[in-house]
Amino acid sequence: MNIKHFTNSLYIFKILSCAIIIVILALLFDSNKDTNFFLWASLTAFFTIQFDLDKKINFNQVTGNFIGSVIGILIWIAMDRTPFIHTYNINLEYFFLILGILITTSFCVLLKATEYVGIALSSFLIVTVYDVGHHSIDGALLRISYCFIGCLVAYLVEYFYLLVSKKIKLNQPSKQ
């Protein structure tokens, strides 16, 4: 098996490993499927898993999730505390969502962390979108924890496969 086939196969196994672990966790903690644990944790895990074996495991996803989640909670609180939000013919929720997108993107750019923008915006939207219509912060807080669990699962899988690939490389005869 050449290195390209090995890398492709390993990537497939990493994705499937994340999915299986998250399914097991979902069966244990969300058997009624009422909090969408599988959806939020798996989306985050799939964003986190890296294809390239030579890249070190990084924490961009965790940082992006943290930034997006914090801004998402702040925007949600602002929407919830705004008494006039439903008195106009337009949906002012969209104004708050655009404001949150602007703040999240600007914050990442100011931190010179543009590689976090995509995951930060995803996390921001995950936290705010559902709760805009339901007026409950409980779901937002649960989704933050689900995103972090997804990152943790992905990092553990990534670490395991990194150890396996190093061991395989060590056991291969060197070409001289």
N, CA and C atoms as an extended XYZ file, in Angstrom:
528
Properties=species:S:1:pos:R:3:atomname:S:1:resname:S:1:resid:I:1 pbc="F F F"
N         0.860       -1.176        0.000 N   MET     1
C         0.000        0.000        0.000 CA  MET     1
C         0.902        1.233        0.000 C   MET     1
N         0.683        2.123       -0.957 N   ASN     2
C         1.499        3.326       -0.989 CA  ASN     2
C         0.980        4.353        0.025 C   ASN     2
N         1.747        5.401        0.226 N   ILE     3
C         1.435        6.385        1.270 CA  ILE     3
C         0.119        7.121        1.005 C   ILE     3
N        -0.208        7.356       -0.281 N   LYS     4
C        -1.458        8.055       -0.593 CA  LYS     4
C        -2.675        7.211       -0.205 C   LYS     4
N        -2.641        5.922       -0.536 N   HIS     5
C        -3.743        5.032       -0.161 CA  HIS     5
C        -3.832        4.880        1.354 C   HIS     5
N        -2.658        4.803        1.994 N   PHE     6
C        -2.624        4.693        3.454 CA  PHE     6
C        -3.242        5.945        4.094 C   PHE     6
N        -2.875        7.124        3.600 N   THR     7
C        -3.401        8.379        4.138 CA  THR     7
C        -4.909        8.477        3.926 C   THR     7
N        -5.383        8.129        2.742 N   ASN     8
C        -6.825        8.160        2.471 CA  ASN     8
C        -7.586        7.189        3.370 C   ASN     8
N        -7.053        5.972        3.504 N   SER     9
C        -7.696        4.970        4.358 CA  SER     9
C        -7.707        5.420        5.813 C   SER     9
N        -6.607        5.972        6.258 N   LEU    10
C        -6.509        6.438        7.641 CA  LEU    10
C        -7.516        7.558        7.915 C   LEU    10
N        -7.678        8.446        6.953 N   TYR    11
C        -8.639        9.544        7.119 CA  TYR    11
C       -10.068        9.000        7.243 C   TYR    11
N       -10.397        8.026        6.422 N   ILE    12
C       -11.720        7.403        6.497 CA  ILE    12
C       -11.912        6.749        7.865 C   ILE    12
N       -10.900        6.037        8.346 N   PHE    13
C       -10.995        5.388        9.655 CA  PHE    13
C       -11.117        6.412       10.785 C   PHE    13
N       -10.434        7.541       10.662 N   LYS    14
C       -10.547        8.579       11.694 CA  LYS    14
C       -11.960        9.149       11.738 C   LYS    14
N       -12.530        9.426       10.587 N   ILE    15
C       -13.904        9.947       10.532 CA  ILE    15
C       -14.878        8.920       11.112 C   ILE    15
N       -14.747        7.677       10.689 N   LEU    16
C       -15.639        6.618       11.200 CA  LEU    16
C       -15.453        6.403       12.702 C   LEU    16
N       -14.234        6.496       13.176 N   SER    17
C       -13.975        6.349       14.615 CA  SER    17
C       -14.687        7.432       15.403 C   SER    17
N       -14.593        8.666       14.922 N   CYS    18
C       -15.304        9.773       15.579 CA  CYS    18
C       -16.806        9.502       15.590 C   CYS    18
N       -17.334        9.082       14.453 N   ALA    19
C       -18.775        8.833       14.360 CA  ALA    19
C       -19.205        7.728       15.326 C   ALA    19
N       -18.439        6.666       15.398 N   ILE    20
C       -18.794        5.548       16.279 CA  ILE    20
C       -18.726        5.972       17.747 C   ILE    20
N       -17.677        6.671       18.126 N   ILE    21
C       -17.552        7.132       19.516 CA  ILE    21
C       -18.697        8.069       19.874 C   ILE    21
N       -19.033        8.968       18.971 N   ILE    22
C       -20.111        9.924       19.249 CA  ILE    22
C       -21.467        9.216       19.291 C   ILE    22
N       -21.653        8.206       18.467 N   VAL    23
C       -22.896        7.416       18.543 CA  VAL    23
C       -23.000        6.742       19.911 C   VAL    23
N       -21.906        6.162       20.379 N   ILE    24
C       -21.919        5.510       21.696 CA  ILE    24
C       -22.243        6.520       22.785 C   ILE    24
N       -21.602        7.696       22.729 N   LEU    25
C       -21.902        8.744       23.714 CA  LEU    25
C       -23.351        9.212       23.609 C   LEU    25
N       -23.847        9.325       22.389 N   ALA    26
C       -25.240        9.746       22.195 CA  ALA    26
C       -26.206        8.712       22.774 C   ALA    26
N       -25.895        7.444       22.587 N   LEU    27
C       -26.749        6.398       23.145 CA  LEU    27
C       -26.733        6.426       24.676 C   LEU    27
N       -25.597        6.792       25.242 N   LEU    28
C       -25.491        6.846       26.696 CA  LEU    28
C       -26.155        8.087       27.293 C   LEU    28
N       -25.964        9.241       26.635 N   PHE    29
C       -26.377       10.502       27.250 CA  PHE    29
C       -27.564       11.190       26.579 C   PHE    29
N       -27.934       10.755       25.384 N   ASP    30
C       -29.033       11.407       24.672 CA  ASP    30
C       -29.863       10.357       23.942 C   ASP    30
N       -30.240        9.323       24.660 N   SER    31
C       -30.952        8.215       24.023 CA  SER    31
C       -32.307        8.632       23.459 C   SER    31
N       -32.898        9.683       23.998 N   ASN    32
C       -34.177       10.181       23.472 CA  ASN    32
C       -33.996       11.069       22.249 C   ASN    32
N       -32.770       11.442       21.959 N   LYS    33
C       -32.408       12.312       20.827 CA  LYS    33
C       -33.087       13.680       20.906 C   LYS    33
N       -33.353       14.139       22.122 N   ASP    34
C       -34.047       15.419       22.252 CA  ASP    34
C       -33.112       16.623       22.273 C   ASP    34
N       -31.800       16.402       22.409 N   THR    35
C       -30.883       17.546       22.432 CA  THR    35
C       -29.977       17.596       21.207 C   THR    35
N       -30.127       16.662       20.284 N   ASN    36
C       -29.308       16.624       19.066 CA  ASN    36
C       -27.817       16.533       19.357 C   ASN    36
N       -27.456       15.800       20.397 N   PHE    37
C       -26.048       15.625       20.749 CA  PHE    37
C       -25.240       15.131       19.560 C   PHE    37
N       -25.748       14.082       18.877 N   PHE    38
C       -25.001       13.509       17.762 CA  PHE    38
C       -24.715       14.550       16.687 C   PHE    38
N       -25.709       15.334       16.343 N   LEU    39
C       -25.545       16.344       15.301 CA  LEU    39
C       -24.441       17.336       15.643 C   LEU    39
N       -24.518       17.954       16.818 N   TRP    40
C       -23.576       19.025       17.157 CA  TRP    40
C       -22.189       18.487       17.446 C   TRP    40
N       -22.089       17.371       18.146 N   ALA    41
C       -20.772       16.812       18.457 CA  ALA    41
C       -20.086       16.279       17.203 C   ALA    41
N       -20.853       15.617       16.330 N   SER    42
C       -20.234       15.064       15.123 CA  SER    42
C       -19.825       16.157       14.145 C   SER    42
N       -20.646       17.189       13.994 N   LEU    43
C       -20.247       18.296       13.113 CA  LEU    43
C       -18.917       18.895       13.565 C   LEU    43
N       -18.798       19.129       14.854 N   THR    44
C       -17.557       19.704       15.374 CA  THR    44
C       -16.394       18.738       15.198 C   THR    44
N       -16.616       17.474       15.465 N   ALA    45
C       -15.541       16.484       15.309 CA  ALA    45
C       -15.090       16.402       13.854 C   ALA    45
N       -16.041       16.419       12.929 N   PHE    46
C       -15.674       16.310       11.514 CA  PHE    46
C       -14.922       17.547       11.030 C   PHE    46
N       -15.248       18.712       11.577 N   PHE    47
C       -14.481       19.917       11.255 CA  PHE    47
C       -13.063       19.828       11.813 C   PHE    47
N       -12.903       19.120       12.909 N   THR    48
C       -11.634       19.090       13.622 CA  THR    48
C       -10.654       18.083       13.048 C   THR    48
N       -11.139       16.948       12.592 N   ILE    49
C       -10.250       15.892       12.082 CA  ILE    49
C        -9.443       16.424       10.904 C   ILE    49
N        -8.148       16.114       10.918 N   GLN    50
C        -7.257       16.588        9.869 CA  GLN    50
C        -6.899       15.465        8.917 C   GLN    50
N        -6.793       15.826        7.655 N   PHE    51
C        -6.427       14.841        6.639 CA  PHE    51
C        -4.920       14.602        6.629 C   PHE    51
N        -4.151       15.667        6.729 N   ASP    52
C        -2.698       15.611        6.582 CA  ASP    52
C        -2.053       15.006        7.827 C   ASP    52
N        -1.352       13.906        7.652 N   LEU    53
C        -0.692       13.240        8.778 CA  LEU    53
C         0.512       14.017        9.298 C   LEU    53
N         1.102       14.854        8.454 N   ASP    54
C         2.305       15.575        8.866 CA  ASP    54
C         2.013       16.815        9.696 C   ASP    54
N         0.760       17.254        9.728 N   LYS    55
C         0.405       18.415       10.546 CA  LYS    55
C         0.276       17.992       12.002 C   LYS    55
N         0.789       18.837       12.868 N   LYS    56
C         0.622       18.575       14.288 CA  LYS    56
C        -0.826       18.871       14.673 C   LYS    56
N        -1.285       18.195       15.717 N   ILE    57
C        -2.627       18.464       16.216 CA  ILE    57
C        -2.640       19.897       16.730 C   ILE    57
N        -3.597       20.693       16.266 N   ASN    58
C        -3.662       22.076       16.723 CA  ASN    58
C        -4.968       22.307       17.466 C   ASN    58
N        -5.037       23.433       18.108 N   PHE    59
C        -6.207       23.723       18.926 CA  PHE    59
C        -7.026       24.878       18.350 C   PHE    59
N        -6.934       25.086       17.040 N   ASN    60
C        -7.718       26.136       16.400 CA  ASN    60
C        -9.214       25.926       16.591 C   ASN    60
N        -9.646       24.682       16.511 N   GLN    61
C       -11.070       24.401       16.632 CA  GLN    61
C       -11.588       24.731       18.024 C   GLN    61
N       -10.818       24.385       19.047 N   VAL    62
C       -11.242       24.685       20.418 CA  VAL    62
C       -11.297       26.192       20.623 C   VAL    62
N       -10.271       26.887       20.156 N   THR    63
C       -10.236       28.340       20.290 CA  THR    63
C       -11.393       28.977       19.521 C   THR    63
N       -11.608       28.523       18.293 N   GLY    64
C       -12.721       29.043       17.493 CA  GLY    64
C       -14.065       28.768       18.139 C   GLY    64
N       -14.236       27.561       18.669 N   ASN    65
C       -15.478       27.236       19.375 CA  ASN    65
C       -15.678       28.129       20.581 C   ASN    65
N       -14.619       28.375       21.309 N   PHE    66
C       -14.731       29.224       22.500 CA  PHE    66
C       -15.131       30.649       22.116 C   PHE    66
N       -14.446       31.219       21.133 N   ILE    67
C       -14.754       32.589       20.697 CA  ILE    67
C       -16.193       32.677       20.201 C   ILE    67
N       -16.580       31.787       19.290 N   GLY    68
C       -17.934       31.807       18.740 CA  GLY    68
C       -19.000       31.572       19.794 C   GLY    68
N       -18.730       30.671       20.727 N   SER    69
C       -19.707       30.368       21.774 CA  SER    69
C       -19.916       31.541       22.714 C   SER    69
N       -18.826       32.172       23.123 N   VAL    70
C       -18.943       33.319       24.040 CA  VAL    70
C       -19.703       34.459       23.369 C   VAL    70
N       -19.333       34.769       22.136 N   ILE    71
C       -20.037       35.840       21.424 CA  ILE    71
C       -21.489       35.437       21.166 C   ILE    71
N       -21.721       34.161       20.869 N   GLY    72
C       -23.086       33.670       20.671 CA  GLY    72
C       -23.945       33.848       21.917 C   GLY    72
N       -23.398       33.537       23.072 N   ILE    73
C       -24.135       33.712       24.331 CA  ILE    73
C       -24.418       35.194       24.569 C   ILE    73
N       -23.426       36.044       24.328 N   LEU    74
C       -23.625       37.495       24.535 CA  LEU    74
C       -24.699       38.049       23.595 C   LEU    74
N       -24.667       37.631       22.340 N   ILE    75
C       -25.678       38.091       21.382 CA  ILE    75
C       -27.047       37.542       21.770 C   ILE    75
N       -27.108       36.291       22.209 N   TRP    76
C       -28.380       35.715       22.642 CA  TRP    76
C       -28.950       36.515       23.817 C   TRP    76
N       -28.105       36.854       24.780 N   ILE    77
C       -28.563       37.644       25.928 CA  ILE    77
C       -29.058       39.012       25.463 C   ILE    77
N       -28.341       39.632       24.528 N   ALA    78
C       -28.766       40.937       24.000 CA  ALA    78
C       -30.128       40.825       23.315 C   ALA    78
N       -30.329       39.763       22.542 N   MET    79
C       -31.627       39.578       21.873 CA  MET    79
C       -32.733       39.335       22.894 C   MET    79
N       -32.426       38.542       23.895 N   ASP    80
C       -33.433       38.205       24.897 CA  ASP    80
C       -33.814       39.416       25.746 C   ASP    80
N       -32.881       40.329       25.953 N   ARG    81
C       -33.115       41.485       26.821 CA  ARG    81
C       -33.654       42.707       26.073 C   ARG    81
N       -33.765       42.601       24.753 N   THR    82
C       -34.244       43.727       23.954 CA  THR    82
C       -35.768       43.671       23.904 C   THR    82
N       -36.444       44.605       24.582 N   PRO    83
C       -37.906       44.522       24.677 CA  PRO    83
C       -38.632       44.812       23.363 C   PRO    83
N       -38.016       45.562       22.477 N   PHE    84
C       -38.715       45.964       21.251 CA  PHE    84
C       -38.434       45.026       20.083 C   PHE    84
N       -37.817       43.893       20.318 N   ILE    85
C       -37.367       43.041       19.216 CA  ILE    85
C       -38.522       42.504       18.363 C   ILE    85
N       -39.696       42.319       18.940 N   HIS    86
C       -40.816       41.747       18.183 CA  HIS    86
C       -41.882       42.787       17.816 C   HIS    86
N       -41.595       44.049       17.993 N   THR    87
C       -42.615       45.063       17.739 CA  THR    87
C       -42.573       45.626       16.326 C   THR    87
N       -41.587       45.275       15.552 N   TYR    88
C       -41.484       45.780       14.182 CA  TYR    88
C       -41.880       44.689       13.198 C   TYR    88
N       -42.161       45.097       11.974 N   ASN    89
C       -42.548       44.139       10.940 CA  ASN    89
C       -41.368       43.339       10.407 C   ASN    89
N       -40.167       43.761       10.710 N   ILE    90
C       -38.989       43.009       10.268 CA  ILE    90
C       -38.462       42.185       11.441 C   ILE    90
N       -37.745       41.156       11.122 N   ASN    91
C       -37.147       40.319       12.160 CA  ASN    91
C       -35.826       40.934       12.601 C   ASN    91
N       -35.830       41.550       13.766 N   LEU    92
C       -34.607       42.150       14.272 CA  LEU    92
C       -33.585       41.108       14.717 C   LEU    92
N       -34.012       39.845       14.822 N   GLU    93
C       -33.061       38.790       15.148 CA  GLU    93
C       -31.943       38.744       14.109 C   GLU    93
N       -32.299       38.994       12.847 N   TYR    94
C       -31.285       38.981       11.797 CA  TYR    94
C       -30.255       40.080       12.006 C   TYR    94
N       -30.684       41.233       12.496 N   PHE    95
C       -29.742       42.306       12.810 CA  PHE    95
C       -28.739       41.812       13.851 C   PHE    95
N       -29.237       41.154       14.896 N   PHE    96
C       -28.346       40.651       15.944 CA  PHE    96
C       -27.423       39.550       15.415 C   PHE    96
N       -27.936       38.711       14.526 N   LEU    97
C       -27.091       37.664       13.948 CA  LEU    97
C       -25.980       38.270       13.090 C   LEU    97
N       -26.321       39.263       12.282 N   ILE    98
C       -25.300       39.948       11.473 CA  ILE    98
C       -24.291       40.650       12.377 C   ILE    98
N       -24.771       41.286       13.440 N   LEU    99
C       -23.881       41.935       14.402 CA  LEU    99
C       -22.937       40.903       15.027 C   LEU    99
N       -23.468       39.747       15.402 N   GLY   100
C       -22.637       38.688       15.974 CA  GLY   100
C       -21.615       38.159       14.983 C   GLY   100
N       -22.007       38.021       13.732 N   ILE   101
C       -21.071       37.576       12.688 CA  ILE   101
C       -19.953       38.600       12.523 C   ILE   101
N       -20.315       39.882       12.517 N   LEU   102
C       -19.321       40.943       12.399 CA  LEU   102
C       -18.374       40.947       13.599 C   LEU   102
N       -18.911       40.847       14.793 N   ILE   103
C       -18.085       40.863       16.005 CA  ILE   103
C       -17.166       39.639       16.043 C   ILE   103
N       -17.706       38.474       15.732 N   THR   104
C       -16.904       37.248       15.749 CA  THR   104
C       -15.761       37.330       14.752 C   THR   104
N       -16.066       37.732       13.522 N   THR   105
C       -15.033       37.842       12.492 CA  THR   105
C       -13.997       38.890       12.877 C   THR   105
N       -14.443       40.046       13.332 N   SER   106
C       -13.523       41.125       13.722 CA  SER   106
C       -12.630       40.696       14.880 C   SER   106
N       -13.204       40.020       15.852 N   PHE   107
C       -12.443       39.571       17.009 CA  PHE   107
C       -11.337       38.609       16.585 C   PHE   107
N       -11.667       37.673       15.700 N   CYS   108
C       -10.654       36.729       15.213 CA  CYS   108
C        -9.565       37.442       14.419 C   CYS   108
N        -9.961       38.402       13.595 N   VAL   109
C        -8.985       39.153       12.801 CA  VAL   109
C        -8.079       39.981       13.719 C   VAL   109
N        -8.665       40.630       14.726 N   LEU   110
C        -7.867       41.419       15.670 CA  LEU   110
C        -6.878       40.551       16.448 C   LEU   110
N        -7.247       39.324       16.719 N   LEU   111
C        -6.344       38.396       17.415 CA  LEU   111
C        -5.321       37.770       16.473 C   LEU   111
N        -5.374       38.174       15.199 N   LYS   112
C        -4.517       37.602       14.156 CA  LYS   112
C        -4.699       36.089       14.101 C   LYS   112
N        -5.957       35.687       14.160 N   ALA   113
C        -6.307       34.274       14.177 CA  ALA   113
C        -7.374       33.999       13.130 C   ALA   113
N        -7.096       34.372       11.898 N   THR   114
C        -8.098       34.209       10.846 CA  THR   114
C        -8.409       32.746       10.563 C   THR   114
N        -7.500       31.848       10.955 N   GLU   115
C        -7.794       30.429       10.753 CA  GLU   115
C        -8.916       29.939       11.662 C   GLU   115
N        -9.300       30.732       12.663 N   TYR   116
C       -10.392       30.375       13.571 CA  TYR   116
C       -11.747       30.862       13.076 C   TYR   116
N       -11.776       31.742       12.103 N   VAL   117
C       -13.016       32.422       11.723 CA  VAL   117
C       -14.123       31.439       11.350 C   VAL   117
N       -13.837       30.478       10.503 N   GLY   118
C       -14.869       29.536       10.062 CA  GLY   118
C       -15.483       28.762       11.205 C   GLY   118
N       -14.650       28.189       12.056 N   ILE   119
C       -15.177       27.409       13.172 CA  ILE   119
C       -15.822       28.324       14.208 C   ILE   119
N       -15.297       29.540       14.382 N   ALA   120
C       -15.908       30.485       15.329 CA  ALA   120
C       -17.304       30.888       14.855 C   ALA   120
N       -17.451       31.155       13.567 N   LEU   121
C       -18.768       31.511       13.034 CA  LEU   121
C       -19.733       30.336       13.115 C   LEU   121
N       -19.235       29.137       12.830 N   SER   122
C       -20.087       27.958       12.952 CA  SER   122
C       -20.571       27.799       14.387 C   SER   122
N       -19.667       27.952       15.321 N   SER   123
C       -20.034       27.828       16.735 CA  SER   123
C       -21.002       28.923       17.149 C   SER   123
N       -20.754       30.140       16.689 N   PHE   124
C       -21.664       31.254       16.980 CA  PHE   124
C       -23.080       30.927       16.516 C   PHE   124
N       -23.204       30.443       15.276 N   LEU   125
C       -24.525       30.132       14.735 CA  LEU   125
C       -25.159       28.927       15.432 C   LEU   125
N       -24.341       27.931       15.762 N   ILE   126
C       -24.857       26.773       16.489 CA  ILE   126
C       -25.470       27.213       17.811 C   ILE   126
N       -24.816       28.133       18.491 N   VAL   127
C       -25.282       28.588       19.801 CA  VAL   127
C       -26.534       29.446       19.679 C   VAL   127
N       -26.606       30.321       18.697 N   THR   128
C       -27.681       31.308       18.678 CA  THR   128
C       -28.916       30.925       17.878 C   THR   128
N       -28.772       30.242       16.771 N   VAL   129
C       -29.887       30.107       15.832 CA  VAL   129
C       -31.103       29.407       16.426 C   VAL   129
N       -30.939       28.265       17.023 N   TYR   130
C       -32.099       27.538       17.559 CA  TYR   130
C       -32.780       28.337       18.665 C   TYR   130
N       -32.009       28.929       19.518 N   ASP   131
C       -32.572       29.582       20.695 CA  ASP   131
C       -33.228       30.919       20.394 C   ASP   131
N       -32.998       31.467       19.212 N   VAL   132
C       -33.696       32.696       18.835 CA  VAL   132
C       -35.202       32.459       18.847 C   VAL   132
N       -35.637       31.343       18.313 N   GLY   133
C       -37.062       31.051       18.245 CA  GLY   133
C       -37.644       30.441       19.507 C   GLY   133
N       -36.786       29.865       20.345 N   HIS   134
C       -37.290       29.154       21.510 CA  HIS   134
C       -37.101       29.913       22.817 C   HIS   134
N       -36.348       30.982       22.790 N   HIS   135
C       -36.160       31.849       23.957 CA  HIS   135
C       -35.698       31.081       25.190 C   HIS   135
N       -34.766       30.190       25.002 N   SER   136
C       -34.194       29.419       26.110 CA  SER   136
C       -32.696       29.296       25.888 C   SER   136
N       -31.935       29.639       26.892 N   ILE   137
C       -30.482       29.553       26.772 CA  ILE   137
C       -29.978       28.149       27.073 C   ILE   137
N       -30.832       27.283       27.592 N   ASP   138
C       -30.406       25.926       27.938 CA  ASP   138
C       -29.829       25.185       26.740 C   ASP   138
N       -30.501       25.256       25.615 N   GLY   139
C       -30.026       24.576       24.414 CA  GLY   139
C       -28.683       25.120       23.954 C   GLY   139
N       -28.497       26.414       24.059 N   ALA   140
C       -27.229       27.025       23.665 CA  ALA   140
C       -26.089       26.511       24.539 C   ALA   140
N       -26.326       26.454       25.821 N   LEU   141
C       -25.289       25.975       26.735 CA  LEU   141
C       -24.987       24.498       26.497 C   LEU   141
N       -26.014       23.713       26.222 N   LEU   142
C       -25.780       22.302       25.899 CA  LEU   142
C       -24.958       22.165       24.625 C   LEU   142
N       -25.288       22.957       23.599 N   ARG   143
C       -24.557       22.859       22.340 CA  ARG   143
C       -23.104       23.279       22.492 C   ARG   143
N       -22.817       24.221       23.374 N   ILE   144
C       -21.417       24.575       23.622 CA  ILE   144
C       -20.676       23.349       24.153 C   ILE   144
N       -21.267       22.690       25.119 N   SER   145
C       -20.606       21.498       25.674 CA  SER   145
C       -20.510       20.398       24.624 C   SER   145
N       -21.510       20.241       23.780 N   TYR   146
C       -21.458       19.219       22.734 CA  TYR   146
C       -20.344       19.504       21.735 C   TYR   146
N       -20.149       20.779       21.410 N   CYS   147
C       -19.064       21.147       20.499 CA  CYS   147
C       -17.707       20.826       21.113 C   CYS   147
N       -17.553       21.118       22.394 N   PHE   148
C       -16.286       20.811       23.049 CA  PHE   148
C       -16.080       19.294       23.156 C   PHE   148
N       -17.141       18.544       23.383 N   ILE   149
C       -17.027       17.081       23.406 CA  ILE   149
C       -16.622       16.576       22.024 C   ILE   149
N       -17.212       17.150       20.971 N   GLY   150
C       -16.833       16.772       19.605 CA  GLY   150
C       -15.365       17.038       19.340 C   GLY   150
N       -14.872       18.198       19.788 N   CYS   151
C       -13.442       18.508       19.640 CA  CYS   151
C       -12.593       17.504       20.406 C   CYS   151
N       -12.993       17.208       21.624 N   LEU   152
C       -12.234       16.271       22.455 CA  LEU   152
C       -12.179       14.886       21.810 C   LEU   152
N       -13.302       14.408       21.316 N   VAL   153
C       -13.327       13.104       20.640 CA  VAL   153
C       -12.395       13.129       19.434 C   VAL   153
N       -12.469       14.184       18.644 N   ALA   154
C       -11.616       14.286       17.456 CA  ALA   154
C       -10.135       14.321       17.835 C   ALA   154
N        -9.787       15.042       18.879 N   TYR   155
C        -8.391       15.102       19.304 CA  TYR   155
C        -7.903       13.755       19.812 C   TYR   155
N        -8.747       13.058       20.550 N   LEU   156
C        -8.347       11.734       21.039 CA  LEU   156
C        -8.163       10.755       19.878 C   LEU   156
N        -9.073       10.787       18.912 N   VAL   157
C        -8.938        9.938       17.733 CA  VAL   157
C        -7.690       10.325       16.943 C   VAL   157
N        -7.490       11.609       16.763 N   GLU   158
C        -6.313       12.107       16.031 CA  GLU   158
C        -5.026       11.648       16.719 C   GLU   158
N        -4.987       11.775       18.014 N   TYR   159
C        -3.805       11.377       18.790 CA  TYR   159
C        -3.558        9.872       18.657 C   TYR   159
N        -4.613        9.081       18.779 N   PHE   160
C        -4.487        7.633       18.649 CA  PHE   160
C        -3.929        7.259       17.278 C   PHE   160
N        -4.492        7.822       16.221 N   TYR   161
C        -4.035        7.481       14.877 CA  TYR   161
C        -2.646        8.035       14.589 C   TYR   161
N        -2.274        9.114       15.226 N   LEU   162
C        -0.917        9.641       15.092 CA  LEU   162
C         0.074        8.652       15.700 C   LEU   162
N        -0.261        8.107       16.858 N   LEU   163
C         0.590        7.092       17.489 CA  LEU   163
C         0.685        5.842       16.616 C   LEU   163
N        -0.441        5.418       16.058 N   VAL   164
C        -0.459        4.230       15.201 CA  VAL   164
C         0.389        4.466       13.952 C   VAL   164
N         0.224        5.621       13.318 N   SER   165
C         0.984        5.875       12.086 CA  SER   165
C         2.476        5.983       12.368 C   SER   165
N         2.858        6.539       13.514 N   LYS   166
C         4.289        6.598       13.879 CA  LYS   166
C         4.838        5.201       14.101 C   LYS   166
N         4.054        4.349       14.741 N   LYS   167
C         4.488        2.988       14.997 CA  LYS   167
C         4.653        2.223       13.691 C   LYS   167
N         3.728        2.423       12.754 N   ILE   168
C         3.818        1.762       11.450 CA  ILE   168
C         5.051        2.242       10.706 C   ILE   168
N         5.328        3.546       10.767 N   LYS   169
C         6.506        4.101       10.086 CA  LYS   169
C         7.791        3.561       10.718 C   LYS   169
N         7.803        3.383       12.038 N   LEU   170
C         8.991        2.867       12.715 CA  LEU   170
C         9.244        1.405       12.354 C   LEU   170
N         8.184        0.666       12.104 N   ASN   171
C         8.327       -0.759       11.795 CA  ASN   171
C         8.641       -1.030       10.326 C   ASN   171
N         8.547       -0.015        9.476 N   GLN   172
C         8.863       -0.202        8.059 CA  GLN   172
C        10.363       -0.112        7.865 C   GLN   172
N        10.895       -0.982        7.003 N   PRO   173
C        12.343       -0.899        6.728 CA  PRO   173
C        12.645        0.419        5.995 C   PRO   173
N        13.728        1.044        6.370 N   SER   174
C        14.099        2.303        5.732 CA  SER   174
C        14.729        2.047        4.383 C   SER   174
N        14.488        2.963        3.448 N   LYS   175
C        15.034        2.851        2.093 CA  LYS   175
C        16.369        3.584        2.055 C   LYS   175
N        17.393        2.870        1.677 N   GLN   176
C        18.730        3.482        1.587 CA  GLN   176
C        19.333        3.248        0.251 C   GLN   176
